[in-house]
Amino acid sequence: LLGLAGRQTGADRAMLIAAGETLAHMPKSAALLADGLLSWGQVRAVTRAARRMSREQRAWLDERIAATAELRDLSRSDPNELVWAVDAAADELRSAREAAAADDARERDCFFSVQSDFQGGARIYADLPDPRIAAPVIAALDDAAGPPRKDGRISRPRTQTPTRTPSRAPARPPTAAVPRTLKGHRGGC
């Protein structure tokens, strides 16, 4: 009923409750919020980072945030700097098991698809968050694209004119040849 009276969505209410529970164990961060030195966006980031931490880990994170506030004038610094520092501190606290699970999740989130068209071209869609997977794909595409021209553009032969008129379908420049190891590859990496 309070959520309805306050005109808040379920997600807003859940974040307020989570922030209150988190800051209950982080008194220095709560004081920074009360003094107006932490924004609501920063508190949400702290809450997300600290939600699975133990009380001891939250106390350690609270000390880091307070030390950062003492070293920097938070009212004049970029708000994202504190968010990045909190994320880095949370990463330091993760156990090896959690780090391995996050790496596995990153590999599962990998996506690569090549869709051929009737004119011999292709569209490539990819989400490659793991640099170990992205690097060889980028290298293969760079090799297929050819050397850059003096004006900085990629050199490739044009078989169609790049003009577009309203009466015709849009002309597409030909795509670079896809390396044999990538042709027809669809799905996860």
C-alpha positions as CSV (number, residue, x, y, z in Angstrom):
1,L,0.0,0.0,0.0
2,L,2.9,2.4,0.7
3,G,4.1,1.8,-2.9
4,L,0.8,2.7,-4.3
5,A,0.5,5.8,-2.1
6,G,4.0,6.9,-3.0
7,R,3.4,6.1,-6.7
8,Q,6.4,3.8,-7.1
9,T,6.9,0.8,-9.2
10,G,7.8,-2.6,-7.8
11,A,11.4,-2.2,-9.0
12,D,11.7,1.2,-7.4
13,R,10.4,-0.1,-4.1
14,A,12.7,-3.1,-4.3
15,M,15.7,-0.8,-4.9
16,L,14.8,1.5,-2.0
17,I,14.5,-1.5,0.3
18,A,17.8,-3.0,-0.9
19,A,19.6,0.3,-0.6
20,G,18.2,0.7,2.9
21,E,19.3,-2.8,3.9
22,T,22.8,-2.3,2.3
23,L,23.4,1.1,3.8
24,A,22.3,-0.2,7.3
25,H,25.7,-2.0,7.3
26,M,27.6,0.8,5.7
27,P,27.3,3.8,8.0
28,K,30.0,6.0,6.3
29,S,28.3,5.6,2.9
30,A,24.9,6.4,4.5
31,A,26.4,9.6,6.0
32,L,27.8,10.6,2.6
33,L,24.3,10.1,1.1
34,A,22.7,12.1,3.9
35,D,25.3,14.9,3.3
36,G,24.4,15.0,-0.4
37,L,27.9,13.8,-1.5
38,L,26.6,10.5,-2.9
39,S,23.9,10.6,-5.6
40,W,21.1,8.1,-5.8
41,G,22.7,6.6,-8.9
42,Q,25.9,6.0,-7.0
43,V,23.9,4.5,-4.1
44,R,22.2,2.1,-6.6
45,A,25.7,1.1,-7.9
46,V,26.9,0.5,-4.4
47,T,23.8,-1.5,-3.6
48,R,24.2,-3.7,-6.7
49,A,27.9,-4.3,-6.0
50,A,27.3,-5.0,-2.3
51,R,24.1,-7.1,-2.4
52,R,25.9,-10.5,-2.2
53,M,28.7,-9.4,0.1
54,S,29.0,-10.5,3.7
55,R,28.8,-7.9,6.5
56,E,32.6,-7.9,6.8
57,Q,33.0,-7.3,3.1
58,R,30.4,-4.5,3.2
59,A,32.3,-2.9,6.0
60,W,35.6,-3.1,4.0
61,L,33.8,-1.5,1.0
62,D,32.3,1.2,3.2
63,E,35.9,2.0,4.4
64,R,37.0,2.2,0.8
65,I,34.2,4.6,-0.2
66,A,34.9,6.8,2.8
67,A,38.6,6.9,2.0
68,T,37.8,7.8,-1.6
69,A,35.5,10.6,-0.4
70,E,38.4,11.9,1.8
71,L,40.9,11.9,-1.1
72,R,38.6,13.4,-3.7
73,D,36.0,16.1,-3.6
74,L,33.0,14.0,-4.6
75,S,30.9,17.0,-5.3
76,R,33.3,18.1,-8.1
77,S,34.5,14.8,-9.4
78,D,32.8,12.6,-12.1
79,P,30.1,10.5,-10.5
80,N,31.2,7.5,-12.6
81,E,34.7,7.5,-11.0
82,L,33.2,6.4,-7.7
83,V,31.0,3.8,-9.4
84,W,34.0,2.4,-11.2
85,A,36.0,2.3,-8.0
86,V,33.2,0.5,-6.2
87,D,33.0,-2.1,-9.1
88,A,36.7,-2.6,-9.0
89,A,36.6,-3.1,-5.2
90,A,33.7,-5.6,-5.6
91,D,35.8,-7.5,-8.1
92,E,38.7,-7.7,-5.7
93,L,36.4,-9.3,-3.1
94,R,34.9,-12.0,-5.4
95,S,36.2,-15.5,-4.8
96,A,37.9,-17.5,-7.5
97,R,34.7,-19.6,-7.8
98,E,32.6,-16.5,-8.5
99,A,35.2,-15.2,-11.0
100,A,35.1,-18.5,-12.9
101,A,31.3,-18.5,-12.9
102,A,31.4,-14.9,-14.3
103,D,33.8,-16.0,-17.0
104,D,31.6,-18.9,-18.0
105,A,28.6,-16.6,-18.1
106,R,30.6,-14.2,-20.4
107,E,31.4,-17.1,-22.8
108,R,27.7,-18.2,-22.8
109,D,26.7,-14.6,-23.7
110,C,28.9,-14.7,-26.8
111,F,27.0,-14.6,-30.1
112,F,28.2,-14.6,-33.7
113,S,26.0,-14.9,-36.8
114,V,26.7,-14.6,-40.5
115,Q,23.7,-14.1,-42.7
116,S,24.3,-14.4,-46.5
117,D,22.1,-12.5,-48.9
118,F,21.1,-13.4,-52.5
119,Q,23.7,-11.0,-54.0
120,G,26.7,-12.8,-52.5
121,G,27.1,-10.3,-49.6
122,A,26.6,-11.0,-45.9
123,R,25.5,-9.3,-42.7
124,I,27.5,-10.1,-39.6
125,Y,26.1,-9.7,-36.2
126,A,28.2,-10.4,-33.1
127,D,28.4,-9.8,-29.4
128,L,31.9,-11.0,-28.3
129,P,32.5,-9.8,-24.7
130,D,35.5,-12.1,-24.2
131,P,38.6,-10.6,-25.8
132,R,40.1,-14.0,-26.4
133,I,37.3,-14.8,-28.7
134,A,36.9,-11.3,-30.2
135,A,40.6,-10.9,-31.2
136,P,40.8,-13.6,-33.8
137,V,37.5,-12.6,-35.3
138,I,38.6,-9.0,-35.6
139,A,41.9,-10.0,-37.1
140,A,40.2,-12.2,-39.7
141,L,37.9,-9.4,-40.7
142,D,40.7,-6.9,-40.8
143,D,42.7,-9.3,-43.1
144,A,39.6,-9.8,-45.4
145,A,39.0,-6.0,-45.6
146,G,42.4,-5.3,-47.1
147,P,44.9,-2.5,-46.4
148,P,43.7,1.0,-45.7
149,R,44.0,3.6,-48.4
150,K,46.0,6.8,-48.1
151,D,42.8,8.7,-47.2
152,G,42.2,6.2,-44.3
153,R,39.2,4.4,-45.9
154,I,39.2,0.7,-46.5
155,S,40.0,-0.2,-50.1
156,R,37.7,-2.7,-51.8
157,P,36.5,-3.1,-55.3
158,R,33.1,-1.6,-56.0
159,T,30.8,-3.7,-58.2
160,Q,27.7,-1.5,-57.6
161,T,27.3,2.3,-57.6
162,P,26.7,3.6,-54.1
163,T,23.9,5.9,-55.2
164,R,20.4,5.7,-53.9
165,T,17.3,6.7,-55.6
166,P,13.8,6.6,-54.2
167,S,12.5,4.4,-57.1
168,R,15.1,1.6,-56.5
169,A,16.0,-0.5,-53.6
170,P,19.1,0.9,-51.7
171,A,22.3,-0.2,-53.3
172,R,24.7,-1.9,-50.9
173,P,28.5,-1.9,-51.3
174,P,29.9,-5.4,-51.5
175,T,31.1,-6.8,-48.3
176,A,34.6,-8.2,-47.8
177,A,35.1,-11.9,-48.3
178,V,34.4,-13.8,-45.1
179,P,37.3,-16.1,-44.1
180,R,36.6,-19.8,-44.7
181,T,36.6,-20.4,-40.9
182,L,33.8,-18.0,-40.3
183,K,31.5,-18.9,-43.3
184,G,28.1,-20.2,-42.2
185,H,28.9,-20.0,-38.5
186,R,25.9,-19.3,-36.4
187,G,25.1,-19.4,-32.8
188,G,27.3,-19.2,-29.6
189,C,31.0,-19.1,-29.7
